[in-house]
């Protein structure tokens, strides 16, 4: 498990992927299709970013739950368990954004876009690539945009999400690289692991062994970890 320790200033400086700040939007922000509207025009850029984050993480949670079911049917119980834990983590991120949007007086129209499901080999490759996209582009971009308005709660929660995605960056990179031709070896290695997933209900930190210390990301006590039950076909 990769432990990430970064200061807020370091996170706010993650700007190598973007050289131009997103412009301030006019008062009474309206997103695509009027799915989210900030009443009174407060923190329009923050609202836009959090809305994008909410939709992205909720979609990811739904996707991972479906990947989990397919992995069970393909007889990869540990891969299914991994997807189940990731689904919980992503939903925590989404709910954190939803709470902040609600604080800002923002209406959200929840969507359920169609999700393409393949076999477990292709689903694992897809998940690894999506995770790397969030680590290298999506969240650094979000944090860059949020720095325009410096709404602390939004920045902190995006940092939580980025850190939780980066916890297993080394493993994600290896899966993305070798889950093609070498899928058999990759899946065999995952299935041999003794996994016991726990997810922090505050920040979405996901660990694959029973934790014995406060959350390494948000520093909340052990009592905030949720043990993820193994999924079944029933």
GULOFI-177382 format. One line per field, with one value per residue: y, z, x of N, C-alpha, C in turn; residue number from 1. Coordinates in steps of 0.02 Angstrom, whole numbers, plus 50000, padded with zeros to 5 digits. Each point is the difference from the previous one (the first is absolute). Layout:
N
nyy = c(Y|...)
nzz = c(Z|...)
nxx = c(X|...)
cayy = c(Y|...)
cazz = c(Z|...)
caxx = c(X|...)
cyy = c(Y|...)
czz = c(Z|...)
cxx = c(X|...)
pos = c(NUM|...)
END
This chain:
234
nyy = c(49940|50044|50025|50043|50041|50043|50059|50042|50037|49940|49984|50058|49974|49952|50035|49949|49976|50059|50040|49987|50046|49961|50036|50054|49961|50023|50049|49954|49967|49983|49938|49956|50021|50051|49957|50054|50033|50045|49999|50056|49950|49969|50012|50033|50015|50012|50030|50029|50010|50019|50033|50019|50015|50028|50025|50020|50018|50029|50024|50019|50023|50024|50026|50016|50020|50025|50029|50016|50013|50032|50028|50007|50021|50038|49994|50066|49963|49998|49991|49957|49974|50003|49979|49955|49994|49998|49961|49974|49996|49982|49960|49986|49997|49964|49964|50000|49991|49952|49984|50009|49968|49957|50003|49993|49964|49943|50005|49936|49992|49948|49975|49956|50025|49977|49940|50000|49938|49980|49959|49961|49968|50014|49978|49954|49990|50001|49962|49964|50002|49988|49955|49980|50002|49973|49957|49992|49998|49957|49969|49993|49985|49957|49979|49999|49975|49957|50003|50008|49960|49950|49963|50010|49994|50035|50043|50002|50001|50045|50028|49992|50020|50050|50012|49991|50036|50039|49977|49978|50058|49973|49973|50059|50029|49954|50008|50067|49984|49957|50035|50007|49992|50035|50004|49942|50025|50056|49968|49957|50052|50032|49944|50003|50065|50014|50015|50057|50020|50059|50038|50055|50006|50029|49966|49938|50012|49963|49957|49956|50030|49965|50062|50023|50049|50063|50023|49974|50007|49984|49948|49979|49988|49944|50028|50043|49947|49985|49943|49986|49979|49938|50018|49987|49943|49994)
nzz = c(50000|49955|50046|49994|50006|49994|49996|50028|50019|50014|50029|50029|50006|50003|49962|50001|50017|50029|49948|49989|50045|50025|49954|50038|50021|49961|50036|50045|50016|49936|50021|49965|49963|50030|50004|50004|50047|50002|50051|49969|49962|50060|49998|49945|50003|50065|49988|49949|50035|50053|49956|49965|50058|50018|49940|50000|50064|49990|49941|50030|50050|49958|49966|50057|50018|49939|50003|50062|49979|49949|50043|50037|49947|49994|50063|50011|50055|49996|49935|50009|50050|49958|49949|50044|50020|49937|49990|50059|49985|49939|50030|50043|49950|49965|50053|50007|49934|50005|50057|49969|49946|50043|50032|49936|50020|49983|49948|50013|49936|50036|49970|49957|49975|49939|50026|49966|50001|50011|49979|50049|49952|49958|50046|50014|49936|49989|50054|49982|49937|50022|50041|49951|49964|50052|50006|49935|49989|50014|50051|49969|49948|50037|50029|49941|49977|50051|49983|49947|50032|50007|49979|50063|50017|49944|50014|50064|49980|49956|50049|50040|49950|49986|50065|50005|49946|50032|50046|49946|49992|50039|50039|50001|50006|50045|50029|49996|50023|50047|50007|49950|49967|50054|49979|49974|49989|49973|49969|49982|49989|49971|49968|50000|49994|50063|49976|50033|49953|50016|50003|50000|50045|50020|49979|50013|50047|49957|50051|49982|50056|50053|50001|50023|49955|50023|49964|49954|49976|50036|50025|49973|50058|50026|50046|49961|50011|49940|50030|49943|50000|49998|49937|49991|49970|50064)
nxx = c(50043|49989|50042|49953|50052|49951|50030|49956|50054|50026|49942|50000|50061|49954|50041|50043|49940|50002|50003|49937|49988|49953|49968|49993|49949|49953|49971|49976|50058|50001|50002|50033|49950|50029|50051|50038|49968|50049|49959|49986|50021|49992|50065|49990|50065|49996|49943|50029|50056|49966|49964|50053|50029|49943|49989|50064|49998|49941|50021|50057|49963|49956|50051|50031|49939|49994|50060|49980|49939|50030|50042|49945|49965|50055|49979|49998|49995|50066|49997|49951|50036|50051|49962|49979|50064|50021|49947|50015|50065|49983|49955|50049|50043|49956|49988|50065|50004|49955|50031|50058|49980|49975|50059|50018|49948|50031|49961|49993|50002|49985|50054|49977|50057|49991|50012|50057|49976|50062|50047|50018|50029|49951|49958|50045|50011|49935|49991|50052|49978|49940|50026|50040|49945|49968|50050|50007|49934|49951|50028|50058|49960|49964|50054|50026|49944|50000|50064|49960|49958|50044|49950|50021|49937|49990|50049|49982|49937|50020|50034|49947|49962|50040|50006|49935|49994|50043|49959|49972|50032|50047|49953|49970|50060|50015|49941|50006|50061|49981|49944|50042|50055|50022|49938|50016|50061|49973|49951|50047|50038|49950|49983|50066|49982|50019|49941|50003|49958|50027|49945|50037|49951|50056|50054|49978|50045|50035|49997|50047|50017|49984|49978|50057|49992|49995|49950|50040|49939|49945|50035|49943|49969|50024|49962|50033|50039|49979|49989|50029|49938|50018|50001|49936|49986|49985)
cayy = c(50060|50061|50052|50066|50054|50063|50057|50032|50042|49957|49981|50058|50015|49950|50037|49987|49975|50053|50063|50055|49993|50006|50067|50006|50000|50053|49984|49956|49948|49945|49950|49969|49975|50027|49946|50026|50072|50031|50056|50062|50004|49992|49949|49965|49950|49945|49962|49963|49946|49951|49965|49953|49948|49959|49957|49953|49950|49958|49955|49950|49954|49956|49958|49950|49950|49954|49962|49951|49944|49962|49963|49942|49951|49975|49962|50036|50028|50055|50058|50024|50033|50064|50045|50017|50050|50062|50029|50034|50059|50050|50028|50046|50062|50034|50027|50058|50057|50016|50037|50068|50033|50017|50058|50059|50013|49977|49945|49948|49950|49939|49966|49932|49985|49930|49977|49943|49947|49947|49946|50025|50022|50067|50044|50016|50047|50063|50031|50024|50060|50054|50022|50039|50064|50043|50017|50042|50056|50026|50034|50058|50053|50026|50040|50061|50043|50021|50050|50066|50027|49980|49977|49950|49935|49968|49981|49945|49938|49978|49971|49934|49955|49988|49958|49932|49969|49988|49951|49939|50021|49952|49941|50021|50005|49932|49970|50033|49980|49928|49966|49981|49934|49965|50002|49939|50008|50054|49977|49948|50034|50031|49950|49968|50045|49996|50067|50017|50071|50048|50066|50055|50031|50072|50021|49949|49962|49928|49958|49930|49963|50033|50055|50003|50069|50047|50005|50033|50056|50053|49995|49984|49939|49935|49987|50025|49951|49952|49938|49983|49928|49968|49994|49933|49998|50001)
cazz = c(50000|49993|50046|49972|50048|49965|50032|49958|49952|49946|49957|49961|49949|49946|49943|49940|49946|49975|50004|49998|50049|49975|50017|50044|49963|50023|50055|49980|49958|49976|49967|49941|50011|50064|50048|50065|50000|50063|50014|50018|49967|50046|49983|49938|49976|50049|49986|49938|50012|50044|49962|49957|50043|50023|49945|49985|50052|50003|49942|50015|50050|49965|49955|50038|50025|49945|49989|50054|49983|49945|50025|50036|49951|49966|50052|50026|50061|50027|49956|50017|50065|49988|49969|50051|50044|49962|49991|50062|50004|49951|50022|50055|49968|49969|50053|50028|49955|50003|50062|49992|49952|50036|50042|49957|49973|49931|49980|49959|49967|49995|49936|49998|49931|49984|50014|49959|50039|49959|50044|50056|49974|49972|50053|50042|49961|49998|50067|50012|49960|50028|50062|49983|49972|50057|50037|49962|49965|50025|50065|49996|49966|50046|50053|49967|49989|50065|50031|49980|50050|50066|50047|50035|50006|49934|49987|50045|49979|49938|50021|50027|49944|49964|50041|50002|49934|49993|50049|49967|49934|49972|49977|49944|49941|49978|49970|49936|49953|49988|50000|49932|49983|50061|50047|50040|50055|50043|50038|50046|50055|50040|50033|50053|50056|50055|50002|50052|49984|50044|49968|50046|49981|49995|49941|49949|50002|49993|50017|49990|50062|50056|50024|50071|50016|49969|49927|49978|49958|50035|50071|50044|50039|49970|50000|49938|49947|49988|49970|49940|49997|49935|49960|49982|49942|50020)
caxx = c(49957|50039|49978|50010|50001|50009|49968|49950|50035|50026|49944|49977|50050|49998|49972|50039|49957|49957|50035|49953|49947|49932|49975|49942|49937|49955|49955|49945|50028|49958|50040|49970|49933|49975|49999|50020|49997|50019|49956|50035|50065|50056|50051|49978|50049|49998|49939|50010|50048|49970|49949|50036|50026|49944|49977|50054|50007|49941|50004|50052|49973|49953|50039|50037|49952|49984|50061|50002|49954|50028|50058|49974|49976|50060|50036|50058|49972|50040|49990|49932|50005|50034|49951|49950|50030|50007|49934|49983|50043|49978|49937|50016|50023|49943|49957|50034|49989|49929|49987|50026|49955|49939|50017|50004|49934|50002|49956|50033|49958|50040|49995|50024|50018|50012|50068|50018|50031|50030|50023|50040|50064|49992|49977|50058|50041|49964|50003|50068|50011|49959|50032|50060|49976|49983|50061|50045|49968|49936|50004|50044|49963|49950|50032|50022|49941|49974|50044|49976|49954|50026|49949|50041|49969|50004|50070|50018|49968|50032|50064|49985|49986|50063|50044|49973|50014|50071|50024|50023|50022|50048|49963|49957|50043|50018|49940|49989|50052|50005|49936|49982|50027|50020|49944|50000|50048|49976|49942|50022|50034|49948|49960|50039|50008|49953|49974|49951|49992|49968|49996|49985|49936|50010|50037|50002|50063|49986|50057|49982|50012|49966|50042|50013|50015|49952|50005|50060|49983|49963|50019|49944|50014|49986|49928|49970|50010|49946|50022|49961|49986|50012|49938|49977|49956|49930)
cyy = c(50062|50054|50068|50052|50064|50055|50029|50042|49959|49979|50058|50018|49948|50032|49986|49978|50053|50066|50060|49988|50004|50068|49996|50002|50054|49977|49958|49947|49949|49952|49970|49972|50024|49944|50024|50076|50028|50061|50061|50005|49993|49943|49961|49948|49940|49955|49957|49940|49945|49961|49949|49942|49953|49951|49946|49944|49955|49950|49944|49948|49950|49952|49944|49947|49951|49958|49945|49940|49958|49958|49938|49945|49969|49961|50032|50035|50059|50063|50030|50039|50068|50051|50023|50055|50067|50035|50039|50065|50056|50033|50049|50067|50040|50031|50060|50062|50022|50042|50073|50039|50020|50060|50065|50015|49978|49940|49951|49954|49938|49965|49929|49981|49925|49982|49937|49949|49947|49942|50030|50025|50071|50050|50021|50050|50069|50037|50029|50064|50059|50027|50042|50068|50048|50023|50052|50062|50029|50039|50056|50059|50031|50047|50065|50049|50026|50054|50071|50032|49981|49985|49938|49930|49961|49975|49940|49934|49975|49971|49930|49950|49983|49953|49928|49965|49982|49946|49938|50015|49950|49939|50017|50004|49931|49966|50030|49975|49926|49963|49982|49928|49959|49999|49939|50006|50053|49976|49947|50032|50033|49948|49964|50043|49986|50071|50008|50075|50038|50068|50052|50036|50076|50020|49948|49962|49925|49960|49927|49955|50038|50056|49998|50070|50044|50006|50041|50062|50056|50001|49990|49932|49936|49985|50023|49954|49952|49937|49982|49925|49972|49993|49927|50005|50005|50070)
czz = c(50000|50045|49973|50055|49964|50040|49953|49946|49942|49953|49957|49945|49944|49939|49935|49941|49970|50009|50001|50050|49966|50020|50048|49957|50027|50056|49975|49953|49980|49962|49941|50016|50065|50052|50070|49996|50068|50011|50021|49970|50046|49977|49937|49975|50046|49988|49937|50011|50043|49965|49954|50041|50025|49946|49984|50052|50007|49942|50013|50050|49967|49954|50038|50029|49945|49982|50052|49983|49944|50023|50040|49952|49961|50047|50017|50065|50029|49958|50013|50065|49994|49970|50051|50047|49965|49991|50062|50006|49954|50022|50058|49971|49972|50054|50034|49957|50002|50061|49993|49952|50034|50046|49960|49966|49928|49989|49955|49971|49988|49934|50006|49928|49991|50012|49960|50042|49953|50046|50052|49977|49974|50053|50046|49965|50000|50067|50013|49961|50027|50065|49987|49971|50057|50038|49962|49969|50037|50065|50003|49967|50044|50052|49972|49992|50067|50032|49981|50055|50072|50051|50035|50001|49935|49986|50043|49976|49933|50014|50029|49942|49962|50039|50001|49933|49993|50047|49967|49930|49967|49972|49939|49935|49972|49966|49930|49947|49980|49997|49931|49986|50062|50052|50045|50060|50050|50043|50051|50062|50046|50039|50056|50063|50054|50013|50056|49995|50054|49966|50053|49977|49994|49933|49944|49996|50000|50014|49996|50058|50057|50028|50076|50023|49970|49925|49980|49957|50039|50075|50047|50034|49962|49994|49937|49940|49997|49968|49942|49998|49931|49961|49984|49939|50019|49999)
cxx = c(50044|49972|50018|49998|50015|49965|49948|50033|50026|49945|49976|50048|50001|49969|50036|49957|49956|50035|49954|49944|49932|49973|49942|49937|49954|49955|49942|50024|49948|50044|49961|49931|49969|49994|50019|50002|50019|49957|50040|50069|50059|50045|49982|50049|50001|49940|50009|50045|49968|49944|50031|50027|49946|49978|50052|50003|49938|49998|50050|49974|49953|50037|50035|49953|49982|50061|50007|49957|50028|50060|49978|49978|50059|50046|50067|49978|50040|49994|49931|50001|50034|49953|49947|50026|50008|49933|49979|50040|49977|49935|50010|50024|49941|49955|50032|49988|49927|49983|50024|49956|49935|50011|50001|49933|49993|49954|50037|49947|50042|49987|50027|50017|50014|50073|50013|50039|50027|50019|50048|50069|49995|49977|50058|50046|49967|50004|50069|50014|49960|50030|50061|49981|49982|50061|50041|49969|49939|50008|50051|49966|49946|50031|50026|49942|49972|50042|49979|49958|50019|49945|50028|49970|50003|50070|50020|49970|50027|50069|49991|49991|50064|50045|49974|50010|50074|50027|50030|50025|50047|49964|49957|50041|50018|49940|49988|50049|49995|49933|49975|50021|50014|49944|49999|50045|49976|49942|50020|50033|49948|49961|50037|50005|49947|49975|49948|49988|49961|50003|49982|49937|50005|50030|50003|50066|49984|50063|49979|50021|49965|50045|50009|50020|49946|50012|50060|49986|49967|50014|49941|50013|49980|49926|49965|50014|49941|50029|49954|49989|50015|49935|49984|49954|49926|49970)
pos = c(1|2|3|4|5|6|7|8|9|10|11|12|13|14|15|16|17|18|19|20|21|22|23|24|25|26|27|28|29|30|31|32|33|34|35|36|37|38|39|40|41|42|43|44|45|46|47|48|49|50|51|52|53|54|55|56|57|58|59|60|61|62|63|64|65|66|67|68|69|70|71|72|73|74|75|76|77|78|79|80|81|82|83|84|85|86|87|88|89|90|91|92|93|94|95|96|97|98|99|100|101|102|103|104|105|106|107|108|109|110|111|112|113|114|115|116|117|118|119|120|121|122|123|124|125|126|127|128|129|130|131|132|133|134|135|136|137|138|139|140|141|142|143|144|145|146|147|148|149|150|151|152|153|154|155|156|157|158|159|160|161|162|163|164|165|166|167|168|169|170|171|172|173|174|175|176|177|178|179|180|181|182|183|184|185|186|187|188|189|190|191|192|193|194|195|196|197|198|199|200|201|202|203|204|205|206|207|208|209|210|211|212|213|214|215|216|217|218|219|220|221|222|223|224|225|226|227|228|229|230|231|232|233|234)
END
